[in-house]
């Protein structure tokens, strides 16, 4: 199901805000300073990077590399601005120049992986809700147009209804009415 422009802009904005938050938090935690113009530029960069990927549902395999690449670009942007602008002295920053230290790479990697997982789960939930709404809307329109609510042969429908939501804990639970079998000794 393709996404409408409003939904695409909202998804790109959410991705950009998460990227900016991760980048600024990591940069400031490392002792750097992020100016407001650099943050605005970083937000625009992350938004433009995410916009082409918002046409449909994307999984972790697309979100994680996009997030990691954007984090590298934001790191380079913030570090370049930090080196050019004399806003902070070099003594407080965790790395010198554009090459980060191992701790920063590991921290960015873990934060990026967790944020990508969070975004992928949110993406899956959003599209599940949209599919369910589309199915319900189609059923409502069929009833309004005088057609029956359920087709005579449900196995011939072109788009099956999405599966019912179930709790992750109860998905594999076995339930029965019979008493337990006796223990054989």
WOMOMO-V112542 format. One record per backbone hydrogen bond with DSSP energy under -0.5 kcal/mol. NH is the residue of the N-H (numbers start at 1). CO is the residue of the C=O. Records with the same first field share a line. If there is no record, write none. Layout:
NH->CO  CO
This chain:
3->55
8->4
9->5
10->6
11->7
12->8
13->9
14->10
15->11
16->12
17->13
18->14
19->15
20->16
21->17
22->18
23->19
24->20
25->21
26->22
27->23
28->24
29->25
30->26
31->28
32->27
35->33
39->35
40->36
41->37
42->38
43->39
44->40
45->41
46->42
47->43
48->44
49->45
50->46
51->47
52->48
53->50
54->51
55->52
62->59
63->59
64->60
66->62
67->63
68->64
69->65
70->66
71->67
72->68
73->69
74->70
75->71
76->72
77->73
78->74
79->75
80->76
81->77
82->78
83->79
84->80
85->81
87->85
88->85
92->89
93->90
94->30
100->98
105->101
106->102
107->103
108->104
109->105
110->106
111->107
112->108
113->109
114->110
115->111
116->112
117->113
118->114
119->115
120->116
121->117
122->118
123->119
124->120
125->121
126->122
127->123
128->124
129->125
130->126
131->127
132->128
133->129
134->130
135->131
136->132
137->133
138->134
139->135
140->136
141->137
142->138
143->139
144->140
145->141
146->143
147->142
154->152
156->153
157->154
160->158
171->167
173->170
185->183
